[in-house]
Amino acid sequence: MNYQAILDDIHQEVLHRLPCGDVATYIPQLASVSPQKFGMAVQTVGGEMFQVGEAFEPFSIQSISKVFTLTLGFPFEGDKIWTRVGLEPSGSAFNSLVQLEYEHGIPRNPFINAGALVISDILLSHLQDAQTSFLDYVRQRANNSAVQDDPHVARSERQSGFRNAALANFLKSFTNLTNEVEEVLEFYYFHCSLSMSCVDLAKAFLFLANKGLCLWTNQPVLTQSQTKRVNALMLTCGTYDAAGDFAFNVGLPGKSGVGGGIVGVIPNRLTVAVWSPGLNKKGNSFAGQYALELFTTKTGVSIF
């Protein structure tokens, strides 16, 4: 299949729609990013890379980092992890306080903010230097030692993160955090502040399309069973409370972030990453989701 020609076609179609959506303004550092930006990359399990637009330009991955924290933490806890965080779509906003209180401090899934705070707590309990270990882990997955956090974004999130602080304190009150609230929040803001390009993300997610095996290190990251479960969670929970719409229109396990990135996985074939900062009302990239819908339509390939 000529993926480069398909990406070129998608690029031209998307350019006619830009700018579309609204950039995230509740994190001040993200508000200054141009809504005209667009990049897309495809990485195959056979080792081929295809890209268009600003596919090499780093951007703030935000909640996409929650897949990395989950896949790093899953082997430490195994299925015990699901006693502290659920497996169900939220059906509510990704930072809902009401849902967390109603469900007695057990977040619906690891991809909403409360769930990611619990996973962050697990990593802090297992890793001596969580920030360094996490960054090394992501660099290995992306095969890029230059992947870095952005302290300005982390500071911006910290200064406006009152709701996340409330979520963390709720979790602590239900004894679902073992580390100090400030430590958990600091690590959470750190991993959400990572800057990666579409090329980095397509490479970094490839193990989820490759039965848990990292192509770059030839080492297993997850078991096949764990890989299946992470992909299932991305399908049902990876795009906030728009998972049904995303599955219907795109047909892939995916994870989005309010920085405008989305990564999709086609098991045994490829990963596809897209970036455009303008968001729809659910917090997902407007042009990014459209581009992914075009991709599965033009290739005729989805998980369905």
GUDRENMAR-647862 format. One line per 10 residues: number of its first residue (from 0); their letters; for each residue x, y, z of N, C-alpha, C. Coordinates in nm, 2 decimals. Atoms other than C-alpha are relative to their C-alpha. Example, Ala and Ser with C-alpha at 12.3 -4.5 7.8 and 13.67 -1.06 7.14 Angstrom:
2
0 = AS = 0.09:-0.12:0.00:1.23:-0.45:0.78:0.09:0.12:0.00  -0.09:-0.11:0.00:1.37:-0.11:0.71:-0.08:0.11:0.08
REM end
This chain:
304
0 = MNYQAILDDI = 0.08:-0.12:0.00:0.00:0.00:0.00:0.09:0.12:0.00  -0.08:-0.13:0.01:0.13:0.35:-0.09:-0.04:0.10:0.11  0.04:-0.08:-0.11:0.11:0.51:0.25:0.04:0.15:-0.03  -0.05:-0.14:0.03:0.31:0.82:0.13:-0.10:0.07:-0.08  0.10:-0.07:0.08:0.06:0.90:-0.14:-0.13:0.02:0.07  0.12:-0.02:-0.08:-0.23:0.85:0.10:0.02:0.12:0.09  -0.03:-0.11:-0.09:-0.07:1.09:0.35:0.00:0.13:-0.07  0.00:-0.12:0.08:-0.01:1.34:0.08:-0.14:0.05:-0.04  0.14:-0.04:0.03:-0.38:1.33:-0.02:-0.07:0.06:0.12  0.06:-0.04:-0.13:-0.49:1.36:0.34:0.05:0.15:0.03
10 = HQEVLHRLPC = -0.06:-0.13:-0.03:-0.25:1.66:0.39:-0.07:0.11:-0.08  0.07:-0.10:0.08:-0.41:1.85:0.10:-0.14:0.02:0.04  0.14:-0.01:-0.04:-0.76:1.78:0.22:-0.01:0.08:0.13  0.00:-0.06:-0.14:-0.68:1.89:0.58:0.03:0.15:-0.01  -0.04:-0.14:0.01:-0.51:2.21:0.47:-0.11:0.09:-0.04  0.11:-0.09:0.04:-0.83:2.34:0.32:-0.09:0.03:0.12  0.09:-0.02:-0.11:-1.00:2.31:0.66:0.07:0.08:0.12  -0.07:-0.07:-0.10:-0.73:2.48:0.87:-0.01:0.15:-0.01  0.01:0.06:-0.14:-0.76:2.65:1.11:-0.14:-0.04:0.03  0.13:0.05:-0.05:-1.04:2.46:1.28:0.02:-0.04:0.14
20 = GDVATYIPQL = 0.00:0.03:-0.14:-1.13:2.41:1.64:0.07:0.11:0.08  -0.06:-0.10:-0.08:-0.98:2.60:1.93:0.11:-0.06:0.08  -0.12:0.05:-0.08:-0.64:2.57:2.10:-0.04:0.00:0.14  0.03:0.00:-0.15:-0.64:2.48:2.47:0.06:0.13:0.06  -0.04:-0.12:-0.06:-0.63:2.80:2.66:0.01:-0.01:0.16  -0.01:0.01:-0.15:-0.67:2.67:3.02:0.14:-0.04:0.05  -0.14:0.01:-0.03:-0.30:2.58:3.01:0.07:0.11:-0.08  -0.05:-0.12:0.07:-0.15:2.92:2.92:0.11:-0.03:-0.11  -0.11:0.02:0.09:0.16:2.78:2.75:-0.04:-0.06:-0.13  0.05:0.06:0.12:-0.05:2.59:2.50:-0.08:0.10:-0.09
30 = ASVSPQKFGM = 0.09:-0.09:0.07:-0.26:2.89:2.40:0.07:0.08:-0.11  -0.07:-0.07:0.10:0.02:3.04:2.19:0.04:-0.08:-0.12  -0.03:0.09:0.11:0.05:2.75:1.95:-0.09:0.03:-0.12  0.07:-0.04:0.12:-0.06:2.83:1.59:-0.10:-0.12:-0.04  0.10:0.11:0.04:-0.39:2.64:1.49:0.02:-0.04:-0.14  -0.03:0.04:0.14:-0.25:2.62:1.14:0.09:-0.12:-0.01  -0.10:0.11:0.00:0.00:2.35:1.24:-0.07:-0.13:-0.04  0.05:0.14:0.03:-0.05:2.00:1.10:0.11:-0.09:-0.04  -0.10:0.10:0.04:0.17:1.69:1.09:-0.06:-0.13:0.02  0.06:0.14:0.00:0.11:1.32:1.04:0.12:-0.09:-0.03
40 = AVQTVGGEMF = -0.11:0.10:0.03:0.34:1.01:1.05:-0.06:-0.14:0.02  0.04:0.14:-0.01:0.29:0.64:0.99:0.13:-0.08:0.02  -0.11:0.09:-0.03:0.53:0.38:1.13:-0.05:-0.14:-0.01  0.05:0.14:0.02:0.49:0.02:1.01:0.08:-0.10:0.09  -0.08:0.10:-0.08:0.59:-0.29:1.20:0.12:-0.06:-0.08  -0.11:0.04:0.08:0.82:-0.37:0.91:0.11:0.10:0.00  -0.11:-0.09:-0.02:1.02:-0.06:1.00:0.00:0.12:-0.10  0.01:-0.12:0.09:0.90:0.19:0.73:-0.07:0.12:0.07  0.05:-0.12:-0.06:0.83:0.55:0.82:-0.05:0.09:-0.12  0.05:-0.09:0.10:0.61:0.79:0.62:-0.05:0.12:0.07
50 = QVGEAFEPFS = 0.04:-0.12:-0.07:0.53:1.15:0.71:-0.04:0.12:-0.10  0.03:-0.12:0.07:0.38:1.48:0.59:-0.01:0.12:0.10  0.02:-0.12:-0.08:0.36:1.84:0.72:0.10:0.01:0.10  -0.10:-0.03:-0.11:0.52:1.93:1.05:0.01:-0.13:0.09  -0.01:0.13:-0.07:0.57:1.56:1.14:0.12:-0.01:0.09  -0.12:0.00:-0.08:0.91:1.63:1.29:0.00:0.11:0.11  0.00:-0.11:-0.09:0.81:1.93:1.50:-0.06:-0.05:0.14  0.04:0.04:-0.14:0.79:1.86:1.88:-0.12:0.08:0.04  0.11:-0.07:-0.06:0.47:1.95:2.06:-0.03:-0.06:0.13  0.04:0.05:-0.14:0.32:1.90:2.41:-0.09:-0.11:-0.01
60 = IQSISKVFTL = 0.08:0.12:0.02:0.19:1.55:2.42:-0.11:-0.01:0.10  0.11:0.00:-0.10:-0.02:1.61:2.73:-0.05:-0.14:0.04  0.05:0.13:-0.05:-0.25:1.31:2.80:0.04:-0.12:-0.07  -0.05:0.12:0.07:-0.09:1.09:2.54:0.10:-0.07:0.09  -0.10:0.06:-0.09:0.18:1.04:2.81:-0.07:-0.10:0.10  0.06:0.10:-0.09:-0.08:0.84:3.01:0.01:-0.14:-0.05  -0.03:0.13:0.05:-0.03:0.55:2.78:0.14:-0.05:0.04  -0.14:0.04:-0.05:0.34:0.55:2.87:0.01:-0.03:0.15  0.00:0.03:-0.14:0.28:0.57:3.24:-0.07:-0.13:0.03  0.07:0.13:-0.02:0.03:0.28:3.22:0.09:-0.11:-0.04
70 = TLGFPFEGDK = -0.08:0.11:0.05:0.26:0.06:3.01:0.12:-0.02:0.08  -0.11:0.02:-0.09:0.55:0.13:3.24:-0.04:-0.06:0.13  0.04:0.05:-0.13:0.35:0.06:3.55:-0.07:-0.13:0.00  0.07:0.13:0.01:0.15:-0.24:3.43:0.08:-0.12:0.05  -0.08:0.12:-0.04:0.43:-0.49:3.47:0.04:0.00:0.15  -0.03:-0.01:-0.14:0.51:-0.37:3.82:-0.12:-0.06:0.09  0.12:0.04:-0.08:0.15:-0.44:3.95:-0.07:-0.12:-0.06  0.08:0.11:0.06:0.01:-0.69:3.70:-0.15:0.04:0.01  0.14:-0.03:-0.01:-0.37:-0.72:3.73:-0.04:0.06:0.13  0.04:-0.07:-0.12:-0.36:-0.58:4.08:-0.02:0.14:-0.02
80 = IWTRVGLEPS = 0.02:-0.14:0.03:-0.35:-0.25:3.92:-0.14:0.04:-0.02  0.14:-0.03:0.02:-0.72:-0.28:3.84:-0.08:0.01:0.13  0.07:-0.03:-0.13:-0.81:-0.27:4.21:0.00:0.14:0.04  -0.02:-0.14:-0.03:-0.70:0.09:4.22:-0.06:0.09:-0.11  0.06:-0.08:0.11:-0.83:0.21:3.88:-0.08:-0.09:-0.08  0.10:0.08:0.07:-1.12:0.09:3.67:0.04:-0.02:-0.15  -0.02:0.03:0.14:-1.16:-0.02:3.31:-0.11:0.05:-0.09  0.12:-0.04:0.07:-1.47:0.16:3.20:0.01:0.14:-0.06  0.01:-0.14:0.05:-1.53:0.47:2.98:-0.06:0.09:0.11  0.04:-0.09:-0.10:-1.59:0.78:3.19:-0.14:0.05:-0.02
90 = GSAFNSLVQL = 0.13:-0.06:0.02:-1.89:0.93:3.02:-0.01:0.14:0.05  0.00:-0.13:-0.06:-1.79:1.25:3.20:0.13:0.07:-0.05  -0.13:-0.08:0.03:-1.52:1.52:3.16:0.12:-0.07:0.06  -0.12:0.07:-0.04:-1.17:1.39:3.19:0.06:0.05:0.14  -0.05:-0.05:-0.13:-1.12:1.60:3.51:-0.12:0.02:0.09  0.12:0.00:-0.08:-1.46:1.53:3.67:0.03:-0.03:0.15  0.00:0.02:-0.14:-1.47:1.57:4.05:-0.12:-0.08:0.05  0.13:0.06:-0.05:-1.83:1.45:4.09:0.01:-0.15:-0.02  -0.01:0.14:0.03:-1.76:1.11:3.93:0.09:-0.07:0.10  -0.10:0.06:-0.09:-1.46:1.04:4.15:-0.06:-0.01:0.14
100 = EYEHGIPRNP = 0.06:0.01:-0.13:-1.65:1.12:4.47:-0.11:-0.11:0.00  0.11:0.10:0.01:-1.95:0.91:4.36:0.05:-0.14:0.00  -0.05:0.14:0.01:-1.73:0.61:4.29:0.11:-0.02:0.11  -0.08:0.03:-0.12:-1.54:0.63:4.62:0.15:0.00:-0.02  -0.15:-0.01:0.02:-1.20:0.73:4.49:0.06:-0.10:-0.09  -0.06:0.09:0.09:-1.16:0.46:4.23:-0.03:0.06:-0.14  0.02:-0.06:0.13:-1.11:0.64:3.89:-0.06:-0.10:-0.10  0.06:0.09:0.10:-1.31:0.50:3.60:0.11:-0.07:-0.09  -0.10:0.06:0.08:-1.00:0.43:3.39:0.14:0.08:0.01  -0.13:-0.06:-0.02:-0.62:0.51:3.37:0.03:0.12:-0.09
110 = FINAGALVIS = -0.03:-0.11:0.09:-0.66:0.78:3.10:-0.07:0.13:0.03  0.05:-0.12:-0.05:-0.88:1.03:3.28:0.11:0.05:0.10  -0.11:-0.06:-0.08:-0.68:1.27:3.50:0.01:-0.07:0.14  -0.01:0.07:-0.13:-0.77:1.09:3.83:0.07:-0.13:-0.01  -0.06:0.12:0.02:-0.67:0.76:3.69:0.15:0.01:-0.03  -0.14:-0.02:0.03:-0.34:0.89:3.56:0.07:0.04:0.13  -0.06:-0.04:-0.13:-0.27:1.04:3.91:0.03:-0.13:0.08  -0.03:0.13:-0.07:-0.31:0.69:4.06:0.11:-0.08:-0.06  -0.11:0.07:0.06:-0.08:0.54:3.80:0.13:0.07:0.03  -0.12:-0.08:-0.04:0.17:0.82:3.87:0.05:-0.04:0.14
120 = DILLSHLQDA = -0.03:0.04:-0.14:0.15:0.72:4.24:0.07:-0.13:0.00  -0.05:0.13:0.01:0.22:0.36:4.15:0.15:0.01:-0.05  -0.13:-0.01:0.05:0.53:0.46:3.95:0.10:0.06:0.11  -0.08:-0.06:-0.11:0.66:0.68:4.24:0.03:-0.10:0.10  -0.02:0.10:-0.10:0.63:0.38:4.47:0.10:-0.11:-0.05  -0.09:0.11:0.05:0.83:0.15:4.24:0.13:0.05:-0.05  -0.12:-0.05:0.06:1.09:0.38:4.09:0.08:0.10:0.09  -0.07:-0.09:-0.09:1.37:0.55:4.28:0.01:0.14:-0.05  0.00:-0.13:0.06:1.39:0.84:4.04:-0.10:-0.01:-0.12  0.11:0.03:0.09:1.05:0.83:3.86:0.02:0.09:-0.13
130 = QTSFLDYVRQ = -0.01:-0.09:0.12:1.12:1.13:3.63:0.11:-0.05:-0.10  -0.11:0.04:0.08:1.45:1.00:3.50:-0.03:-0.14:-0.06  0.04:0.13:0.05:1.32:0.64:3.46:-0.10:0.01:-0.10  0.11:-0.01:0.10:1.01:0.75:3.28:0.06:0.06:-0.13  -0.06:-0.06:0.12:1.21:0.97:3.04:0.08:-0.10:-0.08  -0.08:0.11:0.06:1.45:0.69:2.97:-0.09:-0.10:-0.08  0.09:0.09:0.06:1.16:0.46:2.90:-0.06:0.05:-0.13  0.06:-0.06:0.12:0.99:0.70:2.65:0.11:0.01:-0.11  -0.10:-0.02:0.10:1.32:0.77:2.48:0.03:-0.14:-0.07  -0.03:0.13:0.06:1.38:0.39:2.43:-0.12:-0.04:-0.10
140 = RANNSAVQDD = 0.12:0.03:0.08:1.02:0.35:2.29:0.01:0.08:-0.13  0.00:-0.09:0.12:1.07:0.64:2.05:0.13:-0.01:-0.08  -0.13:0.02:0.06:1.43:0.54:1.96:0.06:0.14:-0.03  -0.05:-0.14:0.02:1.52:0.91:2.02:0.05:0.05:0.14  -0.05:-0.04:-0.13:1.75:1.01:2.31:-0.02:0.15:0.02  0.02:-0.15:-0.02:1.66:1.38:2.25:-0.14:0.03:0.05  0.13:-0.03:-0.05:1.30:1.35:2.37:0.02:0.06:0.14  -0.02:-0.07:-0.13:1.26:1.59:2.66:-0.13:0.06:0.05  0.11:-0.07:-0.06:1.02:1.75:2.90:0.01:0.14:-0.03  0.00:-0.14:0.02:0.92:2.11:2.87:-0.03:0.07:0.14
150 = PHVARSERQS = 0.03:-0.05:-0.13:0.96:2.28:3.21:-0.10:0.12:0.00  0.10:-0.12:0.01:0.76:2.59:3.09:-0.14:-0.05:0.00  0.14:0.06:0.01:0.46:2.37:3.01:-0.04:-0.05:0.14  0.03:0.05:-0.13:0.49:2.19:3.34:-0.03:0.11:0.10  0.02:-0.11:-0.09:0.51:2.52:3.53:-0.14:0.06:-0.03  0.13:-0.06:0.04:0.21:2.65:3.33:-0.12:-0.09:0.05  0.10:0.09:-0.05:0.01:2.34:3.42:-0.02:0.01:0.16  0.00:0.00:-0.15:0.11:2.36:3.79:-0.07:0.13:0.05  0.06:-0.13:-0.04:0.00:2.73:3.81:-0.15:0.00:-0.02  0.14:0.00:0.03:-0.34:2.65:3.66:-0.07:-0.13:0.04
160 = GFRNAALANF = 0.05:0.13:-0.03:-0.39:2.30:3.80:-0.08:-0.02:0.12  0.08:0.01:-0.13:-0.64:2.36:4.08:-0.09:-0.12:0.00  0.09:0.12:0.01:-0.88:2.09:3.96:0.08:-0.13:0.02  -0.08:0.12:-0.02:-0.60:1.83:3.94:0.05:-0.01:0.14  -0.03:0.00:-0.14:-0.49:1.93:4.29:-0.12:-0.05:0.08  0.12:0.04:-0.07:-0.85:1.88:4.40:-0.02:-0.16:-0.02  0.01:0.15:0.03:-0.86:1.53:4.23:0.10:-0.08:0.09  -0.10:0.07:-0.08:-0.53:1.43:4.40:-0.04:0.00:0.15  0.04:-0.01:-0.14:-0.66:1.54:4.74:-0.12:-0.10:0.03  0.11:0.10:-0.01:-0.98:1.34:4.68:0.05:-0.14:0.01
170 = LKSFTNLTNE = -0.06:0.14:0.01:-0.78:1.03:4.59:0.07:-0.03:0.13  -0.07:0.02:-0.12:-0.57:1.08:4.90:-0.10:-0.02:0.12  0.10:0.02:-0.11:-0.88:1.11:5.12:-0.06:-0.14:0.00  0.06:0.14:0.01:-1.00:0.77:4.99:0.12:-0.10:0.01  -0.12:0.08:-0.01:-0.65:0.63:5.05:0.05:-0.07:-0.13  -0.04:0.05:0.13:-0.59:0.57:4.68:0.13:0.07:-0.05  -0.14:-0.05:0.02:-0.26:0.76:4.69:0.08:-0.03:0.12  -0.09:0.03:-0.11:0.03:0.64:4.90:0.11:0.10:0.02  -0.10:-0.10:-0.01:0.28:0.91:4.82:-0.07:0.14:0.03  0.06:-0.13:-0.03:0.24:1.28:4.91:-0.06:0.06:-0.12
180 = VEEVLEFYYF = 0.07:-0.06:0.11:0.00:1.47:4.70:0.08:0.09:-0.09  -0.09:-0.09:0.08:0.26:1.73:4.59:0.09:-0.08:-0.09  -0.10:0.08:0.07:0.50:1.46:4.48:-0.08:-0.06:-0.13  0.08:0.06:0.11:0.22:1.29:4.27:-0.03:0.10:-0.11  0.03:-0.11:0.10:0.12:1.62:4.11:0.12:0.04:-0.08  -0.13:-0.04:0.07:0.48:1.71:4.03:0.03:-0.10:-0.11  -0.04:0.10:0.10:0.54:1.38:3.85:-0.11:0.00:-0.11  0.11:-0.01:0.10:0.20:1.41:3.67:0.02:0.11:-0.09  -0.03:-0.12:0.09:0.28:1.76:3.54:0.12:-0.03:-0.09  -0.13:0.03:0.07:0.63:1.64:3.44:-0.03:-0.09:-0.12
190 = HCSLSMSCVD = 0.01:0.09:0.12:0.51:1.35:3.22:-0.10:0.05:-0.10  0.08:-0.06:0.10:0.23:1.55:3.06:0.07:0.11:-0.08  -0.07:-0.11:0.06:0.48:1.82:2.97:0.10:-0.05:-0.11  -0.09:0.05:0.10:0.68:1.59:2.74:-0.02:0.06:-0.14  0.01:-0.05:0.14:0.75:1.73:2.39:0.05:-0.11:-0.09  -0.04:0.10:0.09:0.75:1.48:2.11:-0.07:0.04:-0.14  0.06:-0.02:0.14:0.68:1.49:1.73:-0.09:-0.12:-0.04  0.08:0.11:0.05:0.44:1.28:1.53:0.09:-0.12:-0.03  -0.09:0.11:0.03:0.74:1.07:1.42:0.04:-0.07:0.13  -0.04:0.06:-0.13:0.85:1.02:1.78:-0.12:-0.09:0.05
200 = LAKAFLFLAN = 0.11:0.08:-0.05:0.50:0.91:1.88:-0.04:-0.12:-0.08  0.03:0.12:0.08:0.44:0.68:1.59:0.10:-0.11:0.03  -0.10:0.10:-0.04:0.77:0.51:1.68:-0.03:-0.06:0.14  0.01:0.03:-0.14:0.70:0.51:2.05:-0.12:-0.09:0.03  0.12:0.09:-0.02:0.36:0.34:2.02:0.01:-0.13:-0.08  0.00:0.11:0.09:0.48:0.08:1.78:-0.01:-0.14:0.07  0.01:0.13:-0.07:0.52:-0.19:2.04:-0.14:-0.05:0.03  0.14:0.04:-0.02:0.14:-0.18:2.09:-0.06:-0.05:-0.13  0.04:0.07:0.13:0.11:-0.28:1.72:0.08:-0.12:-0.03  -0.09:0.11:0.03:0.38:-0.54:1.75:0.00:-0.10:0.11
210 = KGLCLWTNQP = 0.02:0.10:-0.10:0.25:-0.77:2.02:0.08:0.03:0.13  -0.07:-0.04:-0.13:0.43:-0.58:2.30:0.15:0.01:-0.02  -0.15:0.01:0.03:0.78:-0.61:2.13:0.05:0.14:-0.05  -0.06:-0.12:0.05:0.99:-0.29:2.09:0.09:-0.03:-0.12  -0.08:0.02:0.12:1.13:-0.29:1.74:0.14:0.05:0.01  -0.13:-0.07:0.00:1.42:-0.07:1.83:0.10:-0.07:0.10  -0.08:0.07:-0.10:1.55:-0.27:2.13:-0.01:-0.15:-0.01  0.03:0.14:0.01:1.41:-0.61:2.03:-0.03:-0.07:0.14  0.04:0.04:-0.13:1.29:-0.64:2.39:-0.15:0.01:0.02  0.14:-0.01:-0.03:0.94:-0.71:2.51:-0.03:0.11:0.10
220 = VLTQSQTKRV = 0.04:-0.11:-0.09:0.77:-0.41:2.68:-0.11:-0.05:0.08  0.11:0.06:-0.06:0.45:-0.59:2.76:-0.02:-0.14:-0.05  0.04:0.13:0.06:0.32:-0.94:2.72:-0.11:0.02:-0.10  0.11:-0.01:0.10:0.08:-1.01:2.44:-0.13:0.03:0.06  0.12:-0.02:-0.07:-0.20:-1.03:2.68:-0.02:0.15:0.06  0.00:-0.14:-0.05:-0.11:-0.69:2.84:-0.02:0.10:-0.11  0.01:-0.09:0.12:-0.07:-0.53:2.50:-0.15:0.00:-0.05  0.14:0.01:0.04:-0.42:-0.65:2.40:-0.09:0.09:0.09  0.08:-0.07:-0.10:-0.56:-0.50:2.72:0.02:0.16:-0.01  -0.03:-0.14:0.02:-0.39:-0.16:2.67:-0.07:0.05:-0.13
230 = NALMLTCGTY = 0.07:-0.04:0.12:-0.52:-0.14:2.31:-0.15:0.01:0.02  0.14:-0.01:-0.02:-0.87:-0.22:2.43:-0.04:0.12:0.08  0.02:-0.11:-0.08:-0.85:0.05:2.69:0.01:0.13:-0.08  -0.01:-0.12:0.09:-0.74:0.30:2.42:-0.12:0.01:-0.08  0.12:-0.01:0.08:-1.04:0.21:2.21:-0.11:0.05:0.08  0.12:-0.04:-0.08:-1.29:0.25:2.49:0.02:0.13:0.08  -0.02:-0.11:-0.09:-1.13:0.53:2.69:0.10:0.10:-0.04  -0.12:-0.08:0.03:-0.85:0.69:2.50:-0.02:0.14:-0.05  0.03:-0.14:0.06:-1.03:1.00:2.36:-0.10:0.07:0.09  0.08:-0.07:-0.10:-1.19:1.13:2.68:-0.15:-0.06:-0.01
240 = DAAGDFAFNV = 0.13:0.05:0.00:-1.57:1.10:2.67:-0.06:0.01:-0.14  0.04:0.01:0.14:-1.58:1.09:2.29:0.05:-0.13:-0.07  -0.05:0.13:0.05:-1.46:0.73:2.26:-0.09:-0.07:-0.10  0.10:0.06:0.09:-1.78:0.61:2.09:0.01:0.07:-0.14  -0.01:-0.08:0.12:-1.76:0.89:1.83:0.13:-0.04:-0.08  -0.13:0.02:0.06:-1.39:0.82:1.77:0.00:-0.15:-0.06  0.01:0.14:0.05:-1.45:0.44:1.73:-0.08:-0.01:-0.12  0.09:0.00:0.11:-1.74:0.50:1.50:0.06:0.06:-0.13  -0.05:-0.07:0.12:-1.56:0.74:1.27:0.14:-0.04:-0.04  -0.14:0.03:0.03:-1.20:0.63:1.29:0.03:-0.15:0.00
250 = GLPGKSGVGG = -0.01:0.14:0.00:-1.21:0.27:1.40:0.13:-0.06:0.05  -0.13:0.05:-0.05:-0.88:0.24:1.59:0.01:0.03:0.15  -0.04:-0.04:-0.13:-0.75:0.22:1.94:0.08:0.13:-0.01  -0.08:-0.13:0.01:-0.62:0.58:2.00:0.01:0.07:0.13  -0.02:-0.08:-0.12:-0.50:0.82:2.26:0.02:0.15:-0.04  -0.01:-0.14:0.03:-0.54:1.20:2.24:0.06:0.08:0.11  -0.05:-0.10:-0.11:-0.40:1.50:2.43:-0.05:0.14:-0.04  0.05:-0.13:0.03:-0.51:1.86:2.45:0.10:0.09:-0.06  -0.09:-0.07:0.08:-0.19:1.96:2.29:-0.03:-0.01:-0.15  0.04:0.02:0.14:-0.36:1.85:1.96:0.05:-0.13:-0.06
260 = GIVGVIPNRL = -0.05:0.13:0.06:-0.19:1.51:1.92:-0.10:-0.11:0.02  0.07:0.12:-0.01:-0.36:1.18:1.86:0.08:-0.11:-0.06  -0.07:0.11:0.06:-0.20:0.84:1.81:-0.10:-0.12:-0.01  0.09:0.11:0.02:-0.38:0.54:1.66:0.09:-0.13:-0.02  -0.07:0.13:0.02:-0.28:0.17:1.65:-0.08:-0.10:-0.08  0.06:0.12:0.08:-0.36:-0.10:1.39:0.09:-0.12:0.03  -0.08:0.11:-0.04:-0.24:-0.42:1.55:0.06:-0.08:-0.11  -0.07:0.08:0.10:0.01:-0.62:1.35:0.04:0.07:-0.13  -0.03:-0.08:0.13:0.04:-0.34:1.09:0.08:0.13:0.03  -0.06:-0.13:-0.01:0.13:0.01:1.20:-0.06:0.09:0.11
270 = TVAVWSPGLN = 0.05:-0.10:-0.08:0.09:0.31:1.42:-0.01:0.13:-0.08  0.02:-0.12:0.07:-0.03:0.65:1.30:-0.02:0.12:0.10  0.00:-0.12:-0.09:0.03:0.99:1.48:-0.03:0.12:-0.08  0.04:-0.12:0.07:-0.13:1.32:1.39:0.00:0.11:0.10  0.00:-0.12:-0.08:-0.10:1.67:1.53:-0.06:0.12:-0.07  0.05:-0.13:0.04:-0.31:1.98:1.49:-0.06:0.06:0.12  0.03:-0.05:-0.13:-0.36:2.21:1.79:-0.15:0.04:0.02  0.13:-0.03:-0.02:-0.72:2.31:1.73:-0.09:-0.11:0.04  0.08:0.11:-0.07:-0.96:2.11:1.95:-0.15:0.01:-0.03  0.14:-0.01:0.00:-1.32:2.01:1.92:-0.05:0.01:0.14
280 = KKGNSFAGQY = 0.05:-0.02:-0.13:-1.56:2.04:2.21:0.03:-0.11:0.10  -0.04:0.11:-0.09:-1.45:1.71:2.36:0.15:0.00:0.04  -0.14:-0.01:-0.03:-1.09:1.81:2.37:0.10:-0.07:-0.09  -0.08:0.08:0.09:-0.96:1.61:2.08:0.03:0.09:-0.13  -0.04:-0.07:0.12:-0.78:1.75:1.77:-0.11:-0.01:-0.11  0.10:0.00:0.10:-1.04:1.86:1.52:0.05:-0.05:-0.13  -0.05:0.05:0.13:-0.83:1.82:1.21:0.07:-0.14:0.01  -0.07:0.13:-0.02:-0.64:1.53:1.36:-0.10:-0.12:-0.01  0.09:0.11:0.01:-0.95:1.31:1.40:-0.05:-0.01:-0.14  0.04:0.00:0.14:-1.06:1.41:1.05:0.10:-0.07:-0.08
290 = ALELFTTKTG = -0.11:0.06:0.07:-0.72:1.31:0.92:0.00:-0.15:0.02  0.00:0.14:-0.03:-0.74:0.97:1.09:-0.12:-0.07:-0.06  0.11:0.06:0.07:-1.09:0.91:0.96:0.03:-0.02:-0.15  -0.04:0.01:0.14:-0.96:0.98:0.61:0.10:-0.11:-0.02  -0.10:0.10:0.01:-0.67:0.75:0.67:-0.06:-0.14:0.00  0.06:0.13:-0.01:-0.88:0.45:0.77:-0.10:-0.02:-0.12  0.09:0.00:0.12:-1.12:0.53:0.48:0.08:-0.03:-0.12  -0.07:0.01:0.13:-0.86:0.56:0.21:0.09:-0.13:0.00  -0.08:0.12:0.00:-0.65:0.26:0.33:-0.10:-0.12:0.00  0.09:0.11:-0.02:-0.96:0.05:0.40:0.03:-0.09:0.11
300 = VSIF = -0.05:0.08:-0.11:-0.79:-0.07:0.72:-0.04:0.06:0.13  0.03:-0.04:-0.14:-0.93:-0.04:1.07:0.00:-0.13:0.08  0.01:0.12:-0.07:-0.98:-0.29:1.35:-0.13:-0.07:-0.02  0.13:0.06:0.02:-1.33:-0.36:1.24:-0.02:-0.06:-0.14
REM end
